[in-house]
């Protein structure tokens, strides 16, 4: 498409470029709408998106209990093989 000689100095060339750009934008918007509809249908069927939680609810409770016993975050990180950000997220969610 780019190798065609389109003269944009006249009205016909500019019209052609604008029409092709509009078609490209239309295709992008239609694709986004289809994707959004597909995600909505999947969620209605109960499909979950994103990363699965590293811990179950009982493990989070245990993590909170260890922290209340003054276990250091770095020790929890080593025991659970999780980052400090993940540990703090679990602790914050449980305390909320």
ZIQUILIN-V85412 format. One record per residue. N is the residue number from 1. SS is DSSP state (H for helix, E for strand, - for the rest). Layout:
N/SS, N/SS
This chain:
1/-, 2/-, 3/-, 4/-, 5/-, 6/-, 7/-, 8/-, 9/-, 10/-, 11/H, 12/H, 13/H, 14/H, 15/H, 16/H, 17/H, 18/H, 19/H, 20/H, 21/H, 22/H, 23/H, 24/H, 25/H, 26/H, 27/H, 28/H, 29/H, 30/H, 31/H, 32/H, 33/H, 34/H, 35/H, 36/H, 37/H, 38/H, 39/H, 40/H, 41/H, 42/H, 43/H, 44/H, 45/-, 46/-, 47/-, 48/-, 49/-, 50/-, 51/-, 52/-, 53/-, 54/-, 55/-, 56/-, 57/H, 58/H, 59/H, 60/H, 61/H, 62/H, 63/H, 64/H, 65/H, 66/H, 67/H, 68/H, 69/-, 70/-, 71/-, 72/-, 73/H, 74/H, 75/H, 76/H, 77/H, 78/H, 79/H, 80/H, 81/-, 82/-, 83/-, 84/H, 85/H, 86/H, 87/H, 88/H, 89/H, 90/H, 91/H, 92/H, 93/H, 94/H, 95/H, 96/-
